[in-house]
Amino acid sequence: MAQTARIHQVAKSAMQSGRANSAEWVLDWEPGEAQRADPLTGWAGSGDTRSQVRLRFPSQEAAVAYAEARGIPYLVEAPKPVAATIKPKAYADNFRFGRTENWSH
């Protein structure tokens, strides 16, 4: 049984304002079996250990080359479009002479 791997680009964290560490690519495997509740603890788990493995690569080409070299069937997810560039702001702009926008506080 060959599990399919998913190659995708890492999204930035919700706690992150910049785009640091979002250039790397990850290869994870699709779940091989459904999770089930443990009768003793109630925690969800399965016997599939591949779902715990995440391989990180510097580029999409490196991830694809790794999968092809080892005969792993894979799907590549295209990265989502990035929003427009962030305009840097400074606190001093609130007091700039000739500002056109309204005072916010």
Secondary structure, 3 states (H helix, E strand, C coil): CCCCEEEEECCCCCCCCCCCCCCCEEEEECCCCCCEECCCCCCEECCCCHHHCEEEECCHHHHHHHHHHCCCCEEECCCCCCCCCCCCCCHHHHHCCCCCCCCCC
